[in-house]
Amino acid sequence: MQDSLKKKTIKSVKWSGVNTLFNAIVTPLFYAVLALLLSPNEYAYISVITLFYRILPLIGKFGLEEAYIQYNQSDKNVASSVFLLNFLIGLLLIITLFIFSPLIEKFYGLLSLKEYLRILSIGIFFESIVSIFKASLKKYFFFKEWAIVLMSTMSLRIGVTVLFVYLGLGAKSFVYGIIFSTLYFFILFVFISFKKVNVKVKFFFKILTVKNMMNFGYPITGKRFLENFSQRADEVIIGVFLSSEILGIYFFGKNLIMQIKTAVVKSFSMVLLPLYSQLKNSEASLKSTFLEIVKYSFLIGFPMLVGVSITANLFVPLIFGEKWTDSILIIQVLSIVIIFPTITGNNATSLLYSLNRPLLVFLIELITSTIYLIILFVITYLYPDIKVVLIVFCLFLVLDSIVLQNFVNQTIGLTWKLLIKKIKHSTYSIVMMVIVIEITKFFIGKRFSDLTELILVIITGIIIYFICEMKLNRKALIKMYGYLARK
């Protein structure tokens, strides 16, 4: 049983990693192309569209995807009940967005935003009703099929968006990309889940089944809603107190870092809840697995984020143009701060969910987010400056991660000392990497072109980090390579 589970987990992580690698390469390029083709003011529209596209489907899904994975039964009646509930909530969201879109447009002061949001509601609906089909593939570790669907979906979204941008539709192209891609991935997930795990839905609704799953799902929905809104509240505040151009610049820098964070986290996060749900009866297994995930996510993620921070002043004007230079500070600061939620956030959340403690996670998010939102509004109202917003947001990210991790420590008997021990070798390697890169930048000076300097700095950083890790953390590297090489 354990060997079979281990094989499934390794295979799932590998395919999740393939999807992550694909997104790590493709998604930044996608936003880079948009940054080249659109103005900071048009990027403000993308910020608002992204806000609603991230938050509203969370309500439509209502945490039922995770509830279905954790649920012991998985027959046709359960699937049908979940699907019908998602369908009804999705319809309600469409109606709500249609009604309130004029007020949202007036709130932000962005012309034609009402039209964009009403079109977006179609994509939100399909995102809401696909939950049961995605969950069925995750529940039974069909991550290969899941990854292929997502990669092809992202490719379609990029192609459609860029095509419409070239046709002169501006930020509206971003909405069309979402619509076409969500319809496409809904059809594929329905078809594949039927073929692989025989998921069928019919007109059936069992209140008791839905009630039990909603009791599990509503704290997850509440937590994710608060998490997404609190992590986007800074954009809302900037939209209210500052200009749309500043919002576009801020969103550009922040979104770049969030894409890197997502790329690192998704290598593991999709597998974590099914994995921890299988291991939840053994505290020792939970603890060791949790620490392994922390170690490898730190080993992969932190050097990437630090590298972005110390090269931002080189690659932003070179790749994206001078119009985005004001975002350099945002990129440099966030790329360091985001490491805290990267190595603990989803890992800690999935572990607590597997132990049937979604309400605890929700309450943590409710308290920390409420305090953050109040402080953010008051301070920005008194001192309307983008740097003030950035500082408050960074403090929230760090404190929220620390509080969540502290509850995990208490739950499975971890200590901060043990966590630090797991990442200390990689920390030494990163410090050495930064020192060598700064020395390299000093000696290079203006002797080479900006492109040559950027390439030399990146190559130097990769080589130094790899050498240090081979010296200090050889066993972890060999073990990770073994996982990736295993079929």
C-alpha positions in Angstrom: 0.0 0.0 0.0 2.7 2.5 1.0 4.9 1.6 -2.0 1.9 1.9 -4.4 1.0 5.3 -2.8 4.6 6.4 -3.0 4.8 5.5 -6.7 1.6 7.3 -7.4 2.7 10.4 -5.5 6.1 10.5 -7.3 4.4 10.2 -10.7 1.9 12.8 -9.8 4.5 15.2 -8.5 6.4 14.7 -11.8 3.4 15.5 -14.0 2.5 18.4 -11.7 6.1 19.5 -12.1 5.9 19.3 -15.9 2.8 21.5 -15.8 4.6 23.8 -13.4 7.7 24.0 -15.6 5.5 24.7 -18.6 3.7 27.5 -16.8 7.0 28.9 -15.3 8.2 29.4 -18.8 5.0 30.2 -20.7 3.1 32.4 -18.3 5.8 35.0 -17.7 6.3 35.2 -21.5 2.6 35.7 -21.9 2.5 38.6 -19.5 5.7 39.9 -21.0 4.1 40.0 -24.4 1.0 41.8 -22.9 3.4 44.3 -21.2 5.0 45.1 -24.5 1.6 45.4 -26.3 -0.4 47.2 -23.7 0.0 50.4 -21.7 0.2 50.6 -17.9 -3.4 52.0 -18.0 -4.6 49.0 -20.0 -2.8 46.7 -17.5 -5.1 48.2 -14.8 -8.0 46.5 -16.6 -6.2 43.2 -16.4 -5.7 43.7 -12.7 -9.4 44.2 -12.1 -10.4 41.3 -14.4 -7.9 39.0 -12.7 -9.3 40.0 -9.3 -12.9 38.9 -10.2 -11.7 35.8 -12.1 -9.8 34.6 -9.1 -12.4 35.3 -6.4 -15.8 34.6 -7.9 -15.1 31.0 -9.1 -14.0 30.2 -5.5 -17.6 31.0 -4.4 -18.9 28.9 -7.3 -16.8 25.9 -6.3 -17.6 26.3 -2.6 -14.7 24.1 -1.6 -16.5 21.1 -3.0 -13.5 20.0 -5.0 -11.4 19.4 -1.8 -14.5 18.0 0.0 -15.0 15.4 -2.8 -11.3 14.4 -2.7 -11.5 13.9 1.1 -15.0 12.3 1.0 -14.9 8.5 1.4 -17.8 7.8 -1.0 -17.6 8.7 -4.7 -20.7 7.3 -6.5 -22.8 8.8 -9.3 -25.3 10.4 -6.8 -22.5 12.2 -4.9 -21.1 13.6 -8.2 -24.5 14.6 -9.4 -25.4 16.4 -6.2 -22.1 18.3 -6.2 -22.4 19.3 -9.9 -26.0 20.6 -9.5 -25.0 22.7 -6.5 -22.0 24.2 -8.4 -24.3 24.8 -11.4 -26.8 26.7 -9.3 -24.2 28.8 -7.5 -22.6 29.5 -10.9 -25.9 30.9 -12.3 -26.3 33.1 -9.2 -22.8 34.5 -9.8 -23.6 35.4 -13.4 -26.7 37.3 -12.4 -24.9 39.1 -9.5 -22.0 40.2 -11.7 -24.5 41.5 -14.4 -26.3 43.5 -11.8 -23.3 45.0 -10.1 -20.9 45.5 -13.0 -22.0 49.2 -13.6 -21.2 50.0 -9.9 -17.8 48.3 -10.2 -17.0 50.3 -13.3 -17.9 53.5 -11.5 -15.9 52.5 -8.5 -12.7 52.0 -10.5 -13.4 54.8 -13.0 -12.4 52.5 -15.9 -14.5 53.0 -19.1 -16.1 49.8 -20.6 -15.2 47.7 -17.5 -18.9 46.8 -17.2 -18.9 45.2 -20.6 -15.7 43.3 -19.9 -17.1 41.9 -16.6 -20.3 40.8 -18.1 -18.5 38.8 -20.8 -16.2 37.4 -18.1 -19.1 36.0 -16.2 -19.3 33.2 -18.8 -15.8 32.0 -17.9 -16.6 32.3 -14.2 -19.6 30.0 -14.7 -17.6 27.2 -16.4 -14.9 27.5 -13.8 -17.6 27.0 -11.1 -19.1 23.8 -12.6 -16.0 21.9 -13.5 -15.0 21.2 -9.9 -16.3 17.6 -9.7 -14.5 16.5 -12.9 -11.2 18.0 -11.8 -11.5 16.6 -8.3 -12.2 13.0 -9.6 -8.9 13.0 -11.5 -7.0 14.3 -8.5 -8.7 11.9 -6.1 -7.4 8.9 -8.0 -4.0 10.4 -8.9 -4.6 11.0 -12.7 -2.3 13.9 -12.7 -0.9 13.2 -16.1 -4.3 13.8 -17.8 -4.9 16.8 -15.5 -1.6 18.4 -16.4 -2.0 17.8 -20.2 -5.5 19.5 -20.0 -4.1 22.5 -18.1 -1.1 23.0 -20.4 -3.2 22.8 -23.5 -5.7 25.2 -21.9 -3.0 27.7 -21.1 -1.7 27.5 -24.7 -5.2 28.2 -26.1 -5.7 31.1 -23.7 -2.4 32.7 -24.7 -3.0 32.2 -28.4 -6.5 33.7 -28.3 -5.5 36.6 -26.1 -2.5 37.6 -28.3 -4.5 37.2 -31.5 -7.2 39.6 -30.3 -4.6 42.1 -29.0 -3.1 42.2 -32.5 -6.6 42.7 -33.8 -6.8 45.9 -31.7 -9.2 44.8 -28.9 -6.7 45.8 -26.1 -7.5 44.6 -22.6 -10.8 43.1 -23.8 -8.6 40.4 -25.4 -7.7 39.1 -22.0 -11.4 38.4 -21.3 -11.8 36.5 -24.6 -8.8 34.4 -23.8 -10.4 33.4 -20.5 -13.8 32.6 -22.1 -12.4 30.3 -24.9 -10.0 28.5 -22.6 -12.5 27.8 -19.8 -15.0 26.4 -22.2 -12.3 24.2 -23.8 -11.0 22.8 -20.5 -14.5 22.2 -19.2 -15.3 19.9 -22.2 -12.0 18.1 -21.8 -12.3 17.5 -18.1 -15.8 16.1 -18.5 -14.7 13.7 -21.2 -11.5 12.5 -19.5 -13.1 12.0 -16.0 -15.8 9.9 -17.7 -13.2 7.8 -19.5 -10.8 7.4 -16.6 -13.0 7.1 -13.5 -16.5 6.8 -15.0 -17.8 10.1 -13.5 -21.4 10.6 -14.6 -23.8 13.3 -13.6 -27.6 13.2 -13.8 -30.5 15.3 -12.4 -30.1 14.2 -8.8 -29.7 16.1 -5.6 -29.3 14.6 -2.1 -29.4 17.3 0.6 -27.6 15.2 3.3 -24.6 14.6 1.0 -24.4 18.2 0.0 -24.8 19.3 3.6 -21.9 17.2 4.8 -19.6 18.3 1.9 -20.6 22.0 2.4 -19.7 21.7 6.1 -16.2 20.7 4.9 -16.2 23.1 2.0 -17.4 26.4 3.4 -14.4 27.1 5.6 -12.2 26.3 2.6 -14.2 28.7 0.5 -14.1 31.4 3.2 -10.4 30.9 3.7 -9.6 31.1 0.0 -11.9 34.1 -0.6 -10.3 36.0 2.2 -6.8 34.9 1.1 -7.4 36.0 -2.5 -9.2 39.2 -1.6 -6.6 40.2 1.0 -3.8 39.5 -1.5 -5.6 41.7 -4.0 -6.9 44.3 -1.6 -3.8 46.4 -2.2 -4.7 46.6 -5.8 -8.3 47.7 -4.9 -6.9 50.4 -2.6 -4.5 51.6 -5.2 -7.4 51.8 -7.7 -9.4 53.9 -5.2 -6.7 56.3 -3.9 -4.2 56.4 -6.7 -4.3 56.4 -10.5 -5.1 53.6 -12.9 -1.6 53.9 -14.4 0.0 53.3 -11.0 -2.3 50.4 -10.5 -1.1 48.9 -13.8 2.6 49.4 -12.8 2.0 47.8 -9.4 0.0 44.9 -10.8 2.7 44.2 -13.4 5.5 43.9 -10.8 3.4 42.0 -8.3 1.9 39.6 -10.8 5.4 38.7 -12.1 6.4 37.6 -8.6 3.1 35.8 -8.0 3.6 33.8 -11.2 6.9 32.6 -10.0 5.5 31.7 -6.6 2.6 29.8 -8.2 5.1 27.9 -10.4 7.0 26.7 -7.4 4.0 25.9 -5.2 2.1 24.0 -7.9 4.9 21.5 -8.3 3.6 20.1 -5.0 0.3 21.6 -4.0 -2.0 19.6 -6.3 -0.7 16.4 -4.8 -0.6 17.5 -1.2 -4.2 17.1 -0.1 -4.6 13.6 -1.6 -1.2 12.6 -0.2 -1.8 13.9 3.4 -5.3 12.4 3.3 -3.7 9.0 2.9 -1.1 9.6 5.6 -3.3 11.4 8.2 -3.4 8.4 10.5 0.4 8.6 11.1 1.8 11.7 12.7 5.4 10.6 12.0 4.6 10.2 8.3 2.9 13.6 8.1 5.8 15.3 9.9 8.5 13.8 7.7 6.6 14.4 4.5 5.8 18.0 5.5 9.5 18.7 6.1 10.5 17.1 2.8 8.1 19.4 0.9 9.4 22.4 2.8 13.0 21.5 2.0 12.5 20.9 -1.7 10.2 23.9 -2.3 12.9 26.1 -0.6 15.7 24.5 -2.5 13.9 25.2 -5.8 12.0 28.4 -5.1 14.3 30.6 -3.0 17.2 30.9 -5.4 14.8 31.7 -8.2 13.2 34.5 -6.2 16.4 35.9 -4.9 17.8 35.8 -8.4 14.9 37.8 -9.7 15.3 40.4 -6.9 19.0 41.1 -7.6 18.6 41.2 -11.4 15.3 43.2 -11.6 17.1 46.4 -12.4 18.7 44.7 -15.4 15.9 42.7 -17.0 12.9 44.9 -16.5 14.0 47.8 -18.7 15.8 45.5 -21.1 12.9 43.1 -21.7 9.8 45.1 -20.9 10.9 48.6 -21.7 11.4 51.9 -19.8 7.7 52.4 -19.2 7.8 49.6 -16.5 10.9 50.8 -14.6 8.8 52.1 -11.7 7.9 48.4 -11.0 11.5 47.4 -10.2 11.2 48.2 -6.5 8.0 46.2 -6.2 9.6 43.2 -7.9 12.8 43.4 -5.7 10.9 43.6 -2.4 8.1 41.1 -3.1 10.4 38.5 -4.5 12.1 38.2 -1.1 9.0 38.5 1.0 7.0 36.0 -1.0 9.3 33.1 0.1 7.4 32.8 3.4 4.0 31.9 1.9 5.8 29.9 -0.8 7.5 27.4 1.5 4.7 27.1 4.1 1.4 28.4 2.9 -0.2 25.7 0.7 1.8 22.9 2.4 0.5 23.9 5.8 -3.1 24.5 4.6 -3.3 21.1 2.8 -2.0 19.3 5.9 -4.6 20.9 8.1 -7.4 20.2 5.6 -6.4 16.5 5.5 -6.8 16.4 9.3 -10.4 17.8 8.8 -9.5 21.2 10.3 -10.7 23.6 7.5 -12.5 25.7 10.1 -9.2 26.4 11.9 -7.6 27.5 8.6 -10.6 29.7 7.9 -10.5 31.4 11.3 -6.8 32.1 11.0 -7.3 33.7 7.6 -10.4 35.6 8.9 -8.6 37.2 11.8 -5.3 38.0 10.0 -7.1 39.3 6.9 -9.5 41.5 8.9 -6.6 43.1 10.8 -4.6 43.6 7.6 -7.5 45.1 5.6 -8.3 47.6 8.4 -4.7 48.7 8.7 -4.2 48.9 4.9 -7.2 51.1 4.4 -6.5 53.5 7.3 -2.8 53.9 6.5 -3.3 54.3 2.8 -6.1 56.8 3.4 -3.7 58.9 5.6 -0.6 58.3 3.4 -1.7 57.5 -0.2 1.6 56.2 -1.6 2.5 53.0 -3.4 5.4 52.3 -1.1 3.1 52.4 1.9 0.8 49.9 0.3 3.7 47.6 -0.5 5.1 47.7 3.0 1.7 46.8 4.6 1.1 44.0 2.1 4.6 42.5 2.8 4.1 42.5 6.5 0.8 40.8 6.1 2.3 38.0 3.9 5.0 37.3 6.5 2.8 37.4 9.6 0.0 35.3 8.0 2.5 32.6 7.1 4.1 32.6 10.5 0.7 32.2 12.3 -0.4 29.4 10.0 2.9 27.5 10.3 2.7 27.9 14.1 -0.6 26.0 14.2 0.9 23.3 12.0 3.8 23.0 14.4 1.4 22.5 17.3 -0.7 20.0 15.4 2.0 17.5 14.4 4.7 18.3 16.9 7.1 20.4 14.8 9.4 23.1 16.0 10.8 26.2 14.3 14.3 24.9 15.0 13.6 21.7 13.0 12.2 23.7 10.1 15.2 26.0 10.0 17.5 23.0 10.1 15.9 21.6 7.0 16.6 24.8 5.0 19.9 26.0 6.5 22.2 24.4 3.8 20.3 26.0 1.0 20.3 29.3 2.8 24.2 29.2 3.0 24.2 28.4 -0.8 21.9 31.4 -1.5 24.0 33.8 0.6 27.2 32.7 -1.3 25.3 33.1 -4.6 24.3 36.7 -3.8 27.8 37.6 -2.7 29.4 36.3 -5.9 26.7 37.9 -8.1 27.2 41.3 -6.5 30.9 41.0 -7.0 30.4 40.0 -10.6 28.1 43.0 -11.2 30.7 45.3 -9.7 33.5 44.1 -11.9 31.4 44.0 -15.0 30.2 47.5 -14.6 29.5 49.1 -17.9 32.1 47.1 -19.9 29.4 45.0 -21.6 25.9 45.6 -22.9 22.9 45.2 -20.6 22.0 41.9 -22.2 25.5 40.5 -21.9 25.7 41.6 -18.3 22.3 40.0 -17.5 23.3 36.7 -19.1 26.7 36.6 -17.3 25.0 37.3 -13.9 22.4 34.6 -14.4 25.0 32.0 -15.5 27.3 32.9 -12.6 24.4 32.6 -10.1 23.3 29.2 -11.3 26.8 27.8 -11.3 27.7 29.1 -7.8 24.4 27.9 -6.3 24.8 24.5 -7.8 28.4 24.1 -6.7 27.4 25.2 -3.1 24.5 22.8 -3.0 26.6 19.9 -4.2 29.0 20.7 -1.4 26.5 21.3 1.4 23.3 19.5 0.3 24.5 16.7 -2.0 22.1 14.1 -0.5 19.0 16.2 -1.1 20.0 16.9 -4.7 20.7 13.3 -5.5 17.4 12.3 -3.8 15.4 14.8 -5.7 17.1 13.7 -9.0 16.2 10.1 -8.1 12.5 11.1 -7.7 12.5 12.9 -11.0 14.3 10.2 -12.9 12.1 7.4 -11.6 9.3 6.2 -13.9 
